[in-house]
């Protein structure tokens, strides 16, 4: 139980420090650029935090982004299971050489793309 409390405290502390740093960075960037460029008003720290929250709601959301990785893993697993042993070996060799593993080899003519 004490380990969970310590971990929770660290997470809360990290979120607070990150919010403070992001708030001040946003405020300083806004106040040093936008009033001179567009003639807009300067903002306070709390307004900058509000801008960060608003931008996350409008553009990013507050969800975890691990879903994309899980989809990618499932898609790659399905693709791997569909491969023949020769295709798997070709894929492994391509990954080792930093090449596109699905590119046609020299002996296979490439299909024209439309």
C-alpha positions in Angstrom: 0.0 0.0 0.0 2.7 2.6 0.8 4.3 1.9 -2.7 1.0 2.8 -4.4 0.7 6.0 -2.3 4.2 7.0 -3.2 3.6 6.3 -6.9 0.4 8.3 -6.8 2.2 11.2 -5.1 4.9 11.2 -7.7 2.3 11.3 -10.5 0.4 14.2 -8.9 3.7 16.0 -8.3 4.8 15.5 -11.9 1.4 16.7 -13.3 1.6 19.8 -11.1 5.2 20.6 -12.1 4.4 20.0 -15.8 1.3 22.3 -15.5 3.3 25.1 -13.9 6.1 24.9 -16.4 3.7 24.7 -19.4 1.6 27.5 -18.1 4.6 29.8 -17.6 6.1 28.8 -21.0 2.8 29.5 -22.8 2.3 32.8 -20.9 5.8 34.0 -21.7 5.6 33.0 -25.4 2.2 34.7 -25.8 3.2 37.8 -24.0 6.5 38.2 -25.8 5.1 37.5 -29.3 1.4 38.2 -29.8 1.0 41.7 -28.3 3.8 43.0 -30.6 2.7 41.1 -33.7 -1.1 41.4 -33.5 -1.7 44.0 -30.8 -3.5 41.5 -28.6 -3.6 41.8 -24.8 -1.1 40.2 -22.5 -2.4 37.1 -20.5 -2.0 35.9 -17.0 -0.7 32.5 -15.8 -4.2 31.3 -15.2 -5.3 32.3 -18.6 -2.4 30.5 -20.2 -3.4 27.3 -18.3 -7.0 27.8 -19.6 -5.5 28.1 -23.2 -3.6 24.8 -22.7 -6.7 23.0 -21.4 -8.9 24.5 -24.2 -6.4 23.4 -26.9 -6.2 19.9 -25.4 -10.0 19.7 -25.5 -10.2 21.0 -29.1 -7.2 19.4 -30.7 -5.8 16.5 -28.6 -8.3 15.3 -26.0 -7.3 13.9 -22.6 -7.1 10.2 -23.6 -4.1 7.9 -23.5 -2.6 7.3 -26.9 -1.7 3.6 -26.5 -4.7 2.5 -28.6 -2.9 3.3 -31.8 0.0 1.1 -30.8 -2.3 -1.7 -29.9 -4.1 -1.5 -33.3 -0.7 -1.5 -35.0 0.4 -4.6 -33.1 -2.8 -6.5 -34.0 -2.5 -5.5 -37.6 1.1 -6.6 -37.7 0.3 -9.9 -35.9 -2.4 -10.6 -38.5 -0.1 -9.8 -41.3 2.7 -12.0 -39.9 0.3 -14.9 -39.5 -0.7 -14.5 -43.2 2.9 -14.7 -44.4 4.6 -17.8 -45.8 7.9 -18.8 -44.2 9.7 -17.3 -47.2 8.0 -14.0 -46.8 8.8 -14.0 -43.0 12.4 -14.5 -43.8 12.4 -11.7 -46.4 10.8 -9.5 -43.8 13.4 -10.3 -41.2 16.2 -9.7 -43.7 14.7 -6.4 -44.7 14.4 -5.2 -41.1 18.0 -6.0 -40.5 19.2 -4.0 -43.5 17.0 -1.0 -42.8 15.1 -1.5 -46.1 11.4 -1.6 -46.8 10.6 -5.3 -46.0 7.6 -5.3 -48.3 9.3 -3.8 -51.3 9.5 -6.2 -54.2 12.9 -7.7 -54.6 15.0 -7.3 -57.8 13.9 -10.6 -59.3 10.2 -9.8 -58.8 8.8 -7.2 -61.2 7.0 -4.4 -59.4 3.3 -4.0 -60.1 2.4 -0.7 -61.7 0.5 1.7 -59.4 -2.5 3.5 -60.7 
